[in-house]
Amino acid sequence: MDWPEFNGESSLRAVAEKIIEYYDIGPDDIVGGSSLGGIVAIEIDKILNNPKVVLLGSAIDVTEVNSFLLKLSVLSDYAPIKIIQLLTGKYDVTLLKMFSESDPQFIKMMCQLIPTWKGYLGNSKKLLRIHGAKDLVISCPNEAHKILDGGHLIAMTHASNCEALLSSYL
């Protein structure tokens, strides 16, 4: 699913509320996401108390996010995001392409919000965590189903592995 157009939402909860409305998500739906999408899925669950939450290479706590990236996030107000996007968009690397095509204001806002995120406080038994053991963005948690040669974009690079784990979970 694509992100809805960014309209200045200034909290992760506001982003979750917008996605709930945009995609008509209800309390009986299984929610999930990859990377930032997983963080927003957790925020959706905080609002709706969904039966299950699927996290693909995502965090349940800010301490799982690469500490160097968290430190860089404070510079997001000063970073020339559009210029960085132009430069990264020239490379044929999926993560860089995704970054280069995102709304610069959305990127800045998410960089500001992630370091202060309160994380997941709910029932960990309803989480399915699938994670690449070689993820450099979000550290691989012990309780995750690990894909040993996977990195941060496991939903794309290891889709069949993720599908098999999802099938057994759902």
TAUR-V172873 format. One record per run of one state. SS is the DSSP state (@ for helix, = for strand, . for the rest). FROM is the first residue (numbers start at 1). TO is the last residue. If there is no record, write none. Layout:
ss=<SS,SS>
from=<FROM,FROM>
to=<TO,TO>
//
This chain:
ss=<.,@,.,=,.,@,.,=,.,@,=,.,@,.,@,.,@,.,@,.,@,=,.,=,.,=,.,@,.,@,.>
from=<1,12,24,31,35,36,49,53,57,62,65,66,67,74,81,89,94,101,104,115,124,127,133,138,139,145,148,154,158,159,170>
to=<11,23,30,34,35,48,52,56,61,64,65,66,73,80,88,93,100,103,114,123,126,132,137,138,144,147,153,157,158,169,170>
//
